[in-house]
Amino acid sequence: MTQQMVFTPNIIGMNDSSMNKMINSARVSHNARHSGPIITYEFKSVDIKKQTKEIKKVLLPEKKKFLFKKYGIRFNIRDRCIVCGAHHIWEAGDNLRPPIPLSHVNKGRPLRGTYCPRHSSLFRQMEMLEQQVIAEKHGLEFKKYVPKPRVPNIMKSGPLVSLSEKDIISLTAKGWEITPPSADTTTAEEKLFILLTELKGKIGQIDELVGE
């Protein structure tokens, strides 16, 4: 049985000699856990301060283990979740993109890793809890932030039914000729007569085509 070997991922601060080392791919899959779907954390306590402590424990980075002793940080690697080790590359405009994670969640030294989408959503939930605590402390009303998907501008604007002065100036400057619609004085009976006449003409064309 042969074992497939892969290159190590890029790690901040590594030199070229350590970058060229190879690791066992099977070992990588056993190290990391599956992050799972994005969910809302269900708290055991009703108190907001206790809820903040609960969610902070979930977001603490996974530590290395040697026998019964825990030390260091296990997944302190670029583009890997510091909690579960899942690999994820964030896009610049993603609403769930987390800040640089810290060793003690909201304080401590910055880490090389990141959060996966599941733990990033939990981090946002923790931030909202902290803002709620501050708002209640100062007697302010707190409104939760609900991230919305980005909608392209082409989907936001429907068909044009009217043009503003700026629209006319910009279109004319680009070479467009804008002609206002002519006033329609035709009555409803006249429109109906014209439509029926056109319909009879179309039916006559169809009969000629079928006859051929």
N, C-alpha and C positions, 0 to 999 in steps of 0.2 A: 504493500500500500504506500503510495507516494503522497507527500504533503505539498500542497501548493504554497509557494512563497510569494509575498507581496512586499512592495516598498512601504516604509513608514510614512505617514502623512506629514506634511510640512508643520513644523513646530517652531514657534517664535523663540529665537535665541539659540537654535541648534546650528552647529557648524557643518561644513560639507562632509566631513568624515563620518559624523554620526548620522547624517541624512542618508548616506548610502548603505547603511545597515539594513538587513532584511529581517522580517518577522514572520511568524507562522500565522496564516490567515485564520486557521481554526481557533487559535488562541484569542485573536481579536474578537471573534463572534461570541466566545464564552465570557469574555471580560465585560462586554456591554450588555445592558438589559434593554428590552423593547420598551419604548417610551409610552406607547398606547395612544388612544384618541384624546382629543382636547375635551376636558370636562371642567365643571365648576366644583371646587372643593367643598365638601359638606363638613361643616364644623360640628364638633362635639359639644362645645360650650356656647352659651348665649351671649356672654360678655365679649365686647369687641376687642379689648386688650388681650384676653385669653385666646381669641380667635387669631389675632396677629401672631402670637407665640406659636400656635399650632401650625400655621402655614409656613412660618420661618423654619421650623424643624423639617418640613417636607422639602424645602428649597436648599437646605444645607448640602454642600458638595460631598460626594461619596469619598470616604477615606480608605487608604490602603490598610491591609490587615496582615500581621505577622503573628501567628499563633493567636493569642488573645489580646494582642496590643494593636491599637489603631494609630496610624501616623500619616502625615502628609495628605495629599489629595490624589485620588486614583485617576480621575479623568481630566487632568489639567492639560488638555491638548486642544489645539486650534480646531474649530468647527465641530467639536464634540461636546455634548451636554455634560456639565460638571456633576449632575445628579445621577443620570442613568447611563451616560456614555454614548448615547445615540448620535450618529453623525448627521449634521444638518447645516446647510449653507444658506444664510439669510440674504434676501434681496434688500436693496437699499430702501425701497418704498413700502416694505411690509409693515402693516400696523402692529403686528405682534412682535416685531423685532426687539429683543431686549437690550438694555444697556450692558456695559462690560460688567460681568458678575464679580462679586466681592467674596472674600473668603468666609465672611459671616453674614451673607445675604445682603444686608443693608449697610454694612461697615466692614472694615478690614482692608487687606491688600487686594489689588485687582488681579484677576486670574486670566490665563490664556484661553480658556474654553469659553463656552456660551451656554445657552439654554435651548433645549428642543422646543417645538411648538407647544407641547403639553405643559412643560414646566414654565415656559414663558407666559402662558395664559394664567398660571397660578401666581407668577410674579406680579402681573398686572392686577390680579385680585388682591394681593397683599398691599400694593400701592394704594388701591382704592380704600382699603381698610384704614391705612395710616392717614389718608386725607380725611376720612370720616371721623377719626379720633380727633384730629386737629380742628375740624369744623365744629364738632360738638363741644370741644373745650372752649372755643371762642363764641359759641352761640350762633353759628352760621348754618345756613341750609346747605346740605350736601347733595349734589346730583351726580349719579354714577355715570362714568364714561362708558359708552357702548360702542366698540369699534365698528365702523361701517365699511363695506367693500368699496374700493375706488371705482367710480363710474366714469367711463370715457366721456369727453365733452360731446362727442357725436351722438351719444345716447341721451344726454341731458336735453339737448335741443331738438324739438320736433320740427315739423314742416313750417316754413316761413309763410306767414299770412300778412305781415306788415313789416316795413323797413323804417328804421329810424334815420335821422339826418346823417349820423356818422356812417351807417351802413351804405347809404346812397353815395356819400363822398368817397368811401374806400373802394366800392365797386366801380364807380366811374373812373377813379384814378387808375384802376387796373385794366381799363378798356371795355368794361361792360356798358351796354346801352340799356337804360331802364326806361320803359314806356308805361305810363299809368294806364290802367284798364279804361276802356271807353264806356260811357254811360249806356246801359241797356234799357231801351224804351219798348221792347217787344212785350206784348201781353202774353199771358199764360196760354190762351187759345191759339195764338199765332205760333208759339213755340211747339205746341202739341201738333199742329198741322204740319209744320216743317219736319218734325221727327217722324210722323207717319209717312210723309212723302219720301224721306230718305230710307225708311224701312222697306217700303214697297220697291224702291229702286234696288236695294240690296237683295231682296227676294228674287227680283227679276234676273239679277246677275247670277245668283245661285242656280236658277232654272236653266239658264243658258249653258252654264258649266256642266250641269248634270246631263243635259241633252247632248252635249258633245261626246 
